[in-house]
Amino acid sequence: MTYDDAILALSNDALRFVKDGHVVGLGSGRAATALVKSLAKLIKLKNYSIKGVPTSLQIKLIAEKGGIPLVEADQVDYIDIVFDGADQIDSQKYVIKGGGGALLRENVLFSLAKKVVVMADKTKFVKNFTIKIPVEVHPLARNSVTNSINKLGGSANLRTLDRGYPFFTENGNIILDCDFGTVKNPKILSQKIKQTAGVLESGIFLRKPDIIYKAKENGKFDII
């Protein structure tokens, strides 16, 4: 039994929160992919009328393949429930997202959601954040935001692809991966980052999940 077994098990369990007629936010990443595949099966089995709101082209393609009807975030007034993963989750239940580059769209869905469900394996849970914080930035503000991050005590590096080309988000922006060491007050840090001109989104999400699934290496999971 592995983390993947636990991810599959918890994705099936999480579907109990989905009701007929729901608008469902579809996050990105491994856990969200498993959830979307399970959701597609549920819709066919129970003949549910569900609308999915994807956060990325990656998850949109998987949802389309599964036959899930899709709408964009600007076509709905609210989202009943969002399912997403996390890059890290701290002891205060804040999450860091953006490893895949969809942080702006993911945070929009979080803000529209009545309920947020985050799914992650045990290795993602920490007392304090320790990984680099993704920050989505307009390309024109690359240098100015880098300087501002440095003044905040961080070190910003432009995210690049394997061959050295800059990584661009689906919104046409760049990502600076910002190292702040150990982050003990993520709320204040995120607010300071987002006050910087040219910053579109911080990878520290201030909307905390309502439900957190923790996948364990024995194929089982905990619900927090």
Helices and strands as residue ranges (DSSP letters): H 3-14, G 15-17, E 23-26, H 30-46, E 51-54, H 57-65, G 73-75, E 79-84, E 88-89, E 95-96, H 103-112, E 113-121, G 122-124, E 133-137, G 139-141, H 142-151, E 155-158, E 174-179, H 186-194, E 199-202, E 204-205, E 211-215, E 221-223
